[in-house]
Amino acid sequence: MIQFLRVCHALCLVLILVACALPAARKDFDIVLQIPSVQYVGFRPVKFSLSQAGKALLVKEVSITGQMTHAGMTPVLAKAKPLGAGVYQVENYHFNMAGDWVLQLEINQAGKRLQADIPLIVNP
């Protein structure tokens, strides 16, 4: 009976850990953030470079969807413009709330939709 209870406890622990695990961040290309990964509430520039297989990604536009890691916030949408050599920027991205954020970057390349995530912390 004790052995059965130990197995049940172990299975419950595994189920809890699997249920609470964060989904894996999607990464179809590489991102180098050119701003601090800790930001502050307000309108801030967001600058980054994109590459794939060691080569700069050159696209017309990068769509950004910013979301907090908890439910209940309306996503913040923006378009980053190319500055050249695989570097992109949004001049005034609106970090409207303090907390843990994920910026989901999306590009279209050769008819394929590619995505990658940038985790950020936004302080008050």
DSSP file (Angstrom, degrees, kcal/mol; ACC not computed):
  #  RESIDUE AA STRUCTURE BP1 BP2  ACC     N-H-->O    O-->H-N    N-H-->O    O-->H-N    TCO  KAPPA ALPHA  PHI   PSI    X-CA   Y-CA   Z-CA
    1    1 A M     >        0   0    0      0, 0.0     4,-2.1     0, 0.0     5,-0.2   0.000 360.0 360.0 360.0 -41.1    0.0    0.0    0.0
    2    2 A I  H  >  +     0   0    0      1,-0.2     4,-2.2     2,-0.2     5,-0.2   0.902 360.0  52.2 -64.6 -40.3    2.8    2.4    0.8
    3    3 A Q  H  > S+     0   0    0      1,-0.2     4,-2.1     2,-0.2    -1,-0.2   0.910 108.2  51.6 -61.2 -41.7    4.5    1.7   -2.5
    4    4 A F  H  > S+     0   0    0      1,-0.2     4,-2.3     2,-0.2    -2,-0.2   0.908 109.4  49.7 -61.5 -43.1    1.2    2.4   -4.3
    5    5 A L  H  X S+     0   0    0     -4,-2.1     4,-2.6     2,-0.2    -1,-0.2   0.880 108.8  52.5 -64.7 -38.8    0.9    5.8   -2.5
    6    6 A R  H  X S+     0   0    0     -4,-2.2     4,-2.3     2,-0.2    -1,-0.2   0.913 110.0  48.1 -62.8 -42.4    4.5    6.7   -3.4
    7    7 A V  H  X S+     0   0    0     -4,-2.1     4,-2.5     2,-0.2    -2,-0.2   0.913 111.7  50.1 -64.3 -42.4    3.7    6.0   -7.1
    8    8 A C  H  X S+     0   0    0     -4,-2.3     4,-2.4     2,-0.2    -2,-0.2   0.914 111.0  48.9 -62.2 -43.3    0.5    8.1   -6.9
    9    9 A H  H  X S+     0   0    0     -4,-2.6     4,-2.3     2,-0.2    -1,-0.2   0.909 111.6  49.5 -62.8 -42.1    2.4   11.0   -5.3
   10   10 A A  H  X S+     0   0    0     -4,-2.3     4,-2.3     2,-0.2    -2,-0.2   0.914 111.4  48.7 -64.5 -42.6    5.2   10.8   -8.0
   11   11 A L  H  X S+     0   0    0     -4,-2.5     4,-2.5     2,-0.2    -2,-0.2   0.905 110.8  50.7 -64.1 -41.1    2.6   10.7  -10.8
   12   12 A C  H  X S+     0   0    0     -4,-2.4     4,-2.4     2,-0.2    -2,-0.2   0.908 110.0  50.2 -62.1 -41.9    0.8   13.7   -9.3
   13   13 A L  H  X S+     0   0    0     -4,-2.3     4,-2.5     2,-0.2    -2,-0.2   0.918 110.8  48.7 -63.0 -44.0    4.0   15.6   -9.0
   14   14 A V  H  X S+     0   0    0     -4,-2.3     4,-2.5     1,-0.2     5,-0.2   0.921 111.7  49.7 -62.3 -44.2    4.9   14.9  -12.7
   15   15 A L  H  X S+     0   0    0     -4,-2.5     4,-2.5     1,-0.2    -2,-0.2   0.898 111.4  48.8 -62.6 -40.9    1.4   16.0  -13.8
   16   16 A I  H  X S+     0   0    0     -4,-2.4     4,-1.9     2,-0.2    -2,-0.2   0.928 112.3  48.1 -64.7 -44.9    1.6   19.2  -11.8
   17   17 A L  H  X S+     0   0    0     -4,-2.5     4,-0.6     1,-0.2    -2,-0.2   0.899 114.2  46.0 -63.3 -41.1    5.1   20.0  -13.3
   18   18 A V  H >< S+     0   0    0     -4,-2.5     3,-0.6     1,-0.2    -1,-0.2   0.905 112.9  50.0 -68.8 -40.9    4.0   19.3  -16.8
   19   19 A A  H 3< S+     0   0    0     -4,-2.5    -2,-0.2     1,-0.2    -1,-0.2   0.825 114.5  44.4 -67.4 -31.6    0.7   21.3  -16.4
   20   20 A C  H 3< S+     0   0    0     -4,-1.9    -1,-0.2    -5,-0.2    -2,-0.2   0.474  85.8 116.1 -93.1  -3.3    2.6   24.3  -15.0
   21   21 A A    <<  -     0   0    0     -3,-0.6     3,-0.1    -4,-0.6    -3,-0.0  -0.407  69.0-117.7 -69.2 141.6    5.5   24.3  -17.5
   22   22 A L        -     0   0    0      1,-0.1    -1,-0.1    -2,-0.1     3,-0.1  -0.505  35.1-102.0 -73.8 145.2    5.7   27.4  -19.8
   23   23 A P        -     0   0    0      0, 0.0    -1,-0.1     0, 0.0     2,-0.1  -0.380  45.8 -96.1 -65.3 148.8    5.3   26.7  -23.5
   24   24 A A        -     0   0    0      1,-0.1     2,-0.2    -3,-0.1    -3,-0.0  -0.408  41.0-111.0 -66.0 138.5    8.6   26.7  -25.4
   25   25 A A        -     0   0    0     -2,-0.1     2,-0.3    -3,-0.1    -1,-0.1  -0.490  31.2-121.7 -69.2 137.1    9.5   30.0  -27.0
   26   26 A R        +     0   0    0     -2,-0.2    91,-1.1    -3,-0.1     2,-0.2  -0.617  32.3 178.6 -81.3 139.8    9.3   29.8  -30.8
   27   27 A K  B     +A  116   0A   0     -2,-0.3    89,-0.3    89,-0.2     3,-0.1  -0.700  20.7 155.2-148.0  89.0   12.5   30.7  -32.5
   28   28 A D  S    S+     0   0    0     87,-3.1     2,-0.3    -2,-0.2    88,-0.2   0.570  79.6  15.2 -87.6 -11.2   12.6   30.5  -36.3
   29   29 A F  S    S-     0   0    0     86,-0.3     2,-0.3    -3,-0.1    23,-0.2  -0.943  87.7 -95.1-152.8 169.1   15.5   33.0  -36.5
   30   30 A D  E     -F   51   0B   0     21,-3.2    21,-2.1    -2,-0.3     2,-0.4  -0.702  31.9-162.6 -96.4 144.1   18.0   34.6  -34.1
   31   31 A I  E     -F   50   0B   0     -2,-0.3     2,-0.5    19,-0.2    19,-0.2  -0.980  10.0-166.4-126.1 135.0   17.5   37.9  -32.4
   32   32 A V  E     -F   49   0B   0     17,-2.3    17,-2.2    -2,-0.4     2,-0.3  -0.964  21.1-142.7-118.7 112.1   20.0   40.2  -30.8
   33   33 A L  E     -F   48   0B   0     -2,-0.5    15,-0.3    15,-0.2     4,-0.1  -0.577  10.6-165.4 -74.5 130.0   18.3   42.8  -28.6
   34   34 A Q        +     0   0    0     13,-2.9    14,-0.2    -2,-0.3    -1,-0.1   0.034  69.6  63.2-108.4  25.0   20.1   46.2  -28.9
   35   35 A I  S    S-     0   0    0     12,-0.2     4,-0.1    11,-0.0    11,-0.0  -0.905 102.8 -78.2-133.6 163.1   18.4   47.7  -25.9
   36   36 A P        -     0   0    0      0, 0.0    -2,-0.1     0, 0.0     0, 0.0  -0.344  34.0-130.5 -61.0 146.1   18.5   46.6  -22.2
   37   37 A S  S    S+     0   0    0     -4,-0.1    84,-2.3    83,-0.1     2,-0.5   0.508  96.4  70.8 -77.9  -3.0   16.3   43.6  -21.5
   38   38 A V  E    S+b  121   0A   0     82,-0.2    84,-0.2    84,-0.1     2,-0.2  -0.974  70.0 172.8-112.3 120.0   14.9   45.5  -18.5
   39   39 A Q  E     -b  122   0A   0     82,-3.3    84,-3.2    -2,-0.5     2,-0.3  -0.543  24.3-122.7-115.7-179.6   12.6   48.4  -19.7
   40   40 A Y  E     -b  123   0A   0     82,-0.3    55,-0.2    -2,-0.2    57,-0.1  -0.935  37.3 -87.0-127.8 151.8   10.4   50.9  -18.0
   41   41 A V  S    S+     0   0    0     82,-2.4     2,-0.3    -2,-0.3    55,-0.2  -0.277  89.6  53.2 -56.2 137.1    6.7   51.7  -18.4
   42   42 A G  E    S- G   0  95B   0     53,-2.8    53,-2.6     2,-0.1     2,-0.6  -0.812 101.2 -33.9 132.2-170.7    6.1   54.3  -21.2
   43   43 A F  E     + G   0  94B   0     -2,-0.3    51,-0.2    51,-0.2    49,-0.0  -0.773  68.0 167.0 -87.6 121.6    7.0   54.8  -24.8
   44   44 A R  E     - G   0  93B   0     49,-2.7    49,-3.2    -2,-0.6     2,-0.2  -0.953  37.9-107.0-135.4 150.1   10.5   53.3  -25.5
   45   45 A P  E     -     0   0B   0      0, 0.0     2,-0.5     0, 0.0    46,-0.2  -0.547  26.7-158.6 -73.6 145.1   12.5   52.5  -28.6
   46   46 A V  E     + G   0  90B   0     44,-2.6    44,-2.4    -2,-0.2     2,-0.4  -0.978  16.3 174.8-125.5 116.0   12.9   48.8  -29.4
   47   47 A K  E     + G   0  89B   0     -2,-0.5   -13,-2.9    42,-0.2     2,-0.3  -0.970   7.1 151.8-126.5 137.5   15.9   48.0  -31.5
   48   48 A F  E     -FG  33  88B   0     40,-2.3    40,-3.2    -2,-0.4     2,-0.4  -0.979  33.4-128.7-156.7 161.4   17.2   44.5  -32.5
   49   49 A S  E     -FG  32  87B   0    -17,-2.2   -17,-2.3    -2,-0.3     2,-0.4  -0.918  19.3-151.4-117.5 149.7   19.0   42.6  -35.2
   50   50 A L  E     +F   31   0B   0     36,-2.6     7,-2.4    -2,-0.4     2,-0.3  -0.938  19.1 165.2-121.2 140.2   17.8   39.5  -36.9
   51   51 A S  E     -FH  30  56B   0    -21,-2.1   -21,-3.2    -2,-0.4     2,-0.4  -0.975  18.5-160.4-147.4 162.1   19.8   36.7  -38.4
   52   52 A Q  E >  S- H   0  55B   0      3,-2.6     3,-1.7    -2,-0.3   -23,-0.1  -0.965  81.2  -6.1-146.5 126.6   19.4   33.1  -39.6
   53   53 A A  T 3  S-     0   0    0     -2,-0.4     3,-0.1     1,-0.3    -1,-0.0   0.861 131.5 -55.2  55.0  37.6   22.2   30.6  -40.1
   54   54 A G  T 3  S+     0   0    0      1,-0.2     2,-0.4     0, 0.0    -1,-0.3   0.466 116.4 109.4  80.4   1.3   24.7   33.4  -39.3
   55   55 A K  E <  S-H   52   0B   0     -3,-1.7    -3,-2.6     1,-0.0    -1,-0.2  -0.892  76.5-102.9-114.4 143.0   23.4   35.7  -42.0
   56   56 A A  E     -H   51   0B   0     -2,-0.4     2,-0.6    -5,-0.2    -5,-0.3  -0.337  33.1-128.9 -59.6 136.4   21.5   39.0  -41.5
   57   57 A L        -     0   0    0     -7,-2.4     2,-0.7    29,-0.2    -7,-0.3  -0.809  21.2-162.8 -89.2 122.1   17.8   38.7  -42.3
   58   58 A L        +     0   0    0     -2,-0.6     2,-0.3    27,-0.1     3,-0.0  -0.908  24.5 150.3-110.6 107.7   16.7   41.4  -44.7
   59   59 A V        -     0   0    0     -2,-0.7     3,-0.1     1,-0.1    27,-0.1  -0.896  50.9-122.0-131.9 161.4   12.9   41.9  -44.7
   60   60 A K  S    S+     0   0    0     -2,-0.3     2,-0.3    48,-0.2    -1,-0.1   0.834  90.1   3.0 -72.4 -32.6   10.7   44.9  -45.4
   61   61 A E        -     0   0    0     47,-0.2     2,-0.5    20,-0.1    47,-0.4  -0.999  54.5-148.0-157.3 148.4    9.0   44.8  -42.0
   62   62 A V  E     -C   80   0A   0     18,-1.7    18,-3.3    -2,-0.3     2,-0.4  -0.989  19.4-146.0-121.8 122.1    8.8   43.0  -38.7
   63   63 A S  E     -CD  79 106A   0     43,-2.6    43,-2.4    -2,-0.5     2,-0.4  -0.718  15.3-161.2 -86.4 136.3    5.5   42.7  -36.9
   64   64 A I  E     -CD  78 105A   0     14,-3.1    14,-2.0    -2,-0.4     2,-0.5  -0.975  12.9-174.1-122.5 130.4    5.7   42.9  -33.1
   65   65 A T  E     -CD  77 104A   0     39,-2.0    39,-2.8    -2,-0.4     2,-0.5  -0.970  13.1-161.0-119.8 112.8    3.0   41.7  -30.7
   66   66 A G  E     +CD  76 103A   0     10,-3.1    10,-2.4    -2,-0.5     2,-0.3  -0.816  17.3 166.6 -97.6 130.6    3.8   42.5  -27.1
   67   67 A Q  E     - D   0 102A   0     35,-2.2    35,-2.8    -2,-0.5     2,-0.2  -0.981  33.7-121.0-139.5 150.9    2.0   40.6  -24.4
   68   68 A M  E     - D   0 101A   0     -2,-0.3    33,-0.3     2,-0.3     5,-0.1  -0.536  32.8-114.1 -83.9 161.3    2.5   40.1  -20.7
   69   69 A T  S    S+     0   0    0     31,-2.1     2,-0.3    -2,-0.2    32,-0.1   0.477  97.0  66.0 -79.6  -0.1    3.0   36.6  -19.4
   70   70 A H  S    S-     0   0    0     30,-0.3     3,-0.5     1,-0.1    -2,-0.3  -0.841  91.0-101.4-116.4 159.9   -0.4   36.6  -17.6
   71   71 A A  S    S+     0   0    0     -2,-0.3     3,-0.1     1,-0.2    -2,-0.1  -0.300  89.0  57.5 -74.8 159.2   -3.9   36.8  -19.0
   72   72 A G  S    S+     0   0    0      1,-0.3     2,-0.4    -4,-0.1    -1,-0.2   0.365  72.6 109.9 108.7  -4.2   -6.0   39.9  -19.2
   73   73 A M        -     0   0    0     -3,-0.5    -1,-0.3    -5,-0.1    -5,-0.1  -0.866  66.5-123.8-107.5 137.7   -3.9   42.4  -21.1
   74   74 A T        -     0   0    0     -2,-0.4    -8,-0.0    -3,-0.1    -6,-0.0  -0.623  39.7-108.9 -72.4 130.5   -4.6   43.6  -24.6
   75   75 A P        -     0   0    0      0, 0.0     2,-0.6     0, 0.0    -8,-0.2  -0.244  23.1-130.6 -60.6 149.1   -1.6   43.0  -26.8
   76   76 A V  E     -C   66   0A   0    -10,-2.4   -10,-3.1    -3,-0.0     2,-0.3  -0.918  25.9-159.3-103.6 119.1    0.4   45.9  -28.0
   77   77 A L  E     +C   65   0A   0     -2,-0.6     2,-0.3   -12,-0.2   -12,-0.2  -0.750  19.7 154.2-103.7 145.6    1.0   45.8  -31.7
   78   78 A A  E     -C   64   0A   0    -14,-2.0   -14,-3.1    -2,-0.3     2,-0.4  -0.978  34.6-128.8-158.7 164.1    3.7   47.6  -33.7
   79   79 A K  E     -C   63   0A   0     -2,-0.3     2,-0.4   -16,-0.2   -16,-0.2  -0.989  20.3-146.6-120.0 127.5    5.8   47.4  -36.9
   80   80 A A  E     -C   62   0A   0    -18,-3.3   -18,-1.7    -2,-0.4    10,-0.2  -0.764  14.2-143.4 -92.6 139.0    9.6   47.6  -36.8
   81   81 A K  E     -I   89   0B   0      8,-2.5     8,-2.0    -2,-0.4     2,-0.2  -0.770  21.1-105.1-103.4 147.3   11.2   49.3  -39.7
   82   82 A P  E     -I   88   0B   0      0, 0.0     6,-0.3     0, 0.0     3,-0.1  -0.460  26.6-177.7 -71.9 138.6   14.6   48.3  -41.2
   83   83 A L  E     -     0   0B   0      4,-3.4     5,-0.2     1,-0.3     2,-0.1   0.485  57.4 -90.8-105.4 -10.6   17.6   50.4  -40.5
   84   84 A G  E >  S+I   87   0B   0      3,-1.0     3,-1.5     0, 0.0    -1,-0.3  -0.194 100.6  50.3 114.4 153.1   19.9   48.3  -42.7
   85   85 A A  T 3  S-     0   0    0      1,-0.3   -28,-0.1    -2,-0.1     3,-0.1   0.790 131.5 -54.6  56.2  34.7   22.2   45.2  -42.2
   86   86 A G  T 3  S+     0   0    0      1,-0.3   -36,-2.6   -30,-0.2     2,-0.4   0.611 105.0 131.3  79.9  12.1   19.5   43.2  -40.5
   87   87 A V  E <   -GI  49  84B   0     -3,-1.5    -4,-3.4   -38,-0.2    -3,-1.0  -0.838  32.2-177.8-102.3 137.5   18.8   45.9  -37.8
   88   88 A Y  E     -GI  48  82B   0    -40,-3.2   -40,-2.3    -2,-0.4     2,-0.3  -0.916   3.3-170.2-133.6 155.7   15.2   46.9  -37.1
   89   89 A Q  E     -GI  47  81B   0     -8,-2.0    -8,-2.5    -2,-0.3     2,-0.5  -0.997  22.9-157.5-151.9 143.3   13.6   49.5  -34.8
   90   90 A V  E     -G   46   0B   0    -44,-2.4   -44,-2.6    -2,-0.3     3,-0.5  -0.992  20.5-154.6-109.0 124.4   10.3   50.7  -33.4
   91   91 A E  E    S+     0   0B   0     -2,-0.5     2,-0.3     1,-0.2    -1,-0.1   0.905  82.2  17.8 -70.9 -41.1   10.8   54.3  -32.3
   92   92 A N  E    S+     0   0B   0    -47,-0.1     2,-0.3   -46,-0.1    -1,-0.2  -0.637  71.1 177.7-136.1  77.0    8.1   54.5  -29.6
   93   93 A Y  E     -G   44   0B   0    -49,-3.2   -49,-2.7    -3,-0.5     2,-1.1  -0.636  30.5-127.1 -79.2 136.8    6.9   51.1  -28.4
   94   94 A H  E     -G   43   0B   0     -2,-0.3     2,-1.3   -51,-0.2   -51,-0.2  -0.723  23.4-175.2 -94.5  97.9    4.2   51.4  -25.7
   95   95 A F  E     +G   42   0B   0    -53,-2.6   -53,-2.8    -2,-1.1    -2,-0.0  -0.770  14.6 175.2 -84.0  95.3    5.1   49.4  -22.6
   96   96 A N        +     0   0    0     -2,-1.3     2,-0.3   -55,-0.2    -1,-0.2   0.433  54.0  33.9 -90.7   0.5    1.9   50.2  -20.9
   97   97 A M  S    S-     0   0    0    -55,-0.1     2,-0.2     2,-0.1    -1,-0.1  -0.992  77.9-114.1-155.2 143.9    2.2   48.0  -17.8
   98   98 A A        +     0   0    0     -2,-0.3     2,-0.3   -57,-0.1    25,-0.2  -0.508  69.2  67.0 -76.4 147.2    4.9   46.8  -15.5
   99   99 A G  E    S- E   0 122A   0     23,-2.9    23,-2.9    -2,-0.2     2,-0.5  -0.896  88.8 -28.1 141.4-167.7    5.7   43.1  -15.4
  100  100 A D  E     - E   0 121A   0     -2,-0.3   -31,-2.1    21,-0.2   -30,-0.3  -0.721  61.7-174.4 -86.2 126.1    7.1   40.2  -17.5
  101  101 A W  E     -DE  68 120A   0     19,-3.1    19,-2.5    -2,-0.5     2,-0.4  -0.802  19.7-156.1-118.3 158.4    6.6   40.7  -21.2
  102  102 A V  E     -DE  67 119A   0    -35,-2.8   -35,-2.2    -2,-0.3     2,-0.7  -0.980   9.4-154.3-131.4 123.1    7.2   38.7  -24.3
  103  103 A L  E     -DE  66 118A   0     15,-3.1    15,-2.3    -2,-0.4     2,-0.7  -0.879  11.4-155.5 -94.3 117.3    7.6   40.4  -27.7
  104  104 A Q  E     -DE  65 117A   0    -39,-2.8   -39,-2.0    -2,-0.7     2,-0.4  -0.849   8.8-159.6 -97.0 113.8    6.6   38.1  -30.4
  105  105 A L  E     -DE  64 116A   0     11,-3.2    11,-1.9    -2,-0.7     2,-0.4  -0.759   9.2-174.0 -95.7 137.7    8.3   39.0  -33.7
  106  106 A E  E     +DE  63 115A   0    -43,-2.4   -43,-2.6    -2,-0.4     2,-0.3  -0.997   5.7 173.6-135.1 133.6    6.9   37.8  -37.0
  107  107 A I  E     - E   0 114A   0      7,-2.5     7,-2.8    -2,-0.4     2,-0.5  -0.919  26.6-132.3-131.1 159.8    8.3   38.2  -40.4
  108  108 A N  E     + E   0 113A   0    -47,-0.4     2,-0.4    -2,-0.3   -48,-0.2  -0.973  28.9 173.8-112.0 124.1    7.4   36.9  -43.9
  109  109 A Q  E >   - E   0 112A   0      3,-2.8     3,-1.9    -2,-0.5   -50,-0.1  -0.971  68.8 -20.1-135.3 118.4   10.2   35.4  -45.8
  110  110 A A  T 3  S-     0   0    0     -2,-0.4     3,-0.1     1,-0.3    -1,-0.1   0.877 127.7 -51.0  52.8  42.4    9.8   33.6  -49.2
  111  111 A G  T 3  S+     0   0    0      1,-0.2     2,-0.4     0, 0.0    -1,-0.3   0.471 115.9 114.8  78.5   1.5    6.1   33.1  -48.4
  112  112 A K  E <   - E   0 109A   0     -3,-1.9    -3,-2.8     2,-0.0     2,-0.6  -0.855  63.5-133.7-106.5 141.0    6.7   31.6  -45.0
  113  113 A R  E     - E   0 108A   0     -2,-0.4     2,-0.4    -5,-0.2    -5,-0.2  -0.840  27.9-171.7 -91.6 118.7    5.7   33.1  -41.7
  114  114 A L  E     - E   0 107A   0     -7,-2.8    -7,-2.5    -2,-0.6     2,-0.3  -0.875   1.8-171.4-113.2 145.1    8.6   33.0  -39.3
  115  115 A Q  E     + E   0 106A   0     -2,-0.4   -87,-3.1    -9,-0.2   -86,-0.3  -0.948  12.2 170.8-135.6 154.1    8.4   33.8  -35.6
  116  116 A A  E     -AE  27 105A   0    -11,-1.9   -11,-3.2    -2,-0.3     2,-0.3  -0.966  22.5-131.7-155.6 156.7   10.6   34.3  -32.6
  117  117 A D  E     - E   0 104A   0    -91,-1.1   -13,-0.2    -2,-0.3   -86,-0.1  -0.859   7.2-161.5-116.7 145.8   10.1   35.7  -29.0
  118  118 A I  E     - E   0 103A   0    -15,-2.3   -15,-3.1    -2,-0.3     2,-0.3  -0.981  15.7-147.4-121.8 116.3   12.0   38.2  -26.9
  119  119 A P  E     + E   0 102A   0      0, 0.0     2,-0.3     0, 0.0   -17,-0.2  -0.661  24.8 174.7 -80.7 140.2   11.4   38.1  -23.1
  120  120 A L  E     - E   0 101A   0    -19,-2.5   -19,-3.1    -2,-0.3     2,-0.5  -0.966  27.7-138.6-140.1 155.5   11.6   41.4  -21.3
  121  121 A I  E     -bE  38 100A   0    -84,-2.3   -82,-3.3    -2,-0.3     2,-0.5  -0.977  17.1-160.6-113.4 131.1   11.0   42.8  -17.9
  122  122 A V  E     -bE  39  99A   0    -23,-2.9   -23,-2.9    -2,-0.5   -82,-0.3  -0.959   7.3-159.9-115.3 120.7    9.2   46.1  -17.6
  123  123 A N  E      b   40   0A   0    -84,-3.2   -82,-2.4    -2,-0.5   -26,-0.0  -0.600 360.0 360.0 -94.9 158.0    9.6   48.1  -14.4
  124  124 A P              0   0    0      0, 0.0   -84,-0.1     0, 0.0    -1,-0.1   0.510 360.0 360.0 -62.7 360.0    7.2   50.9  -13.2
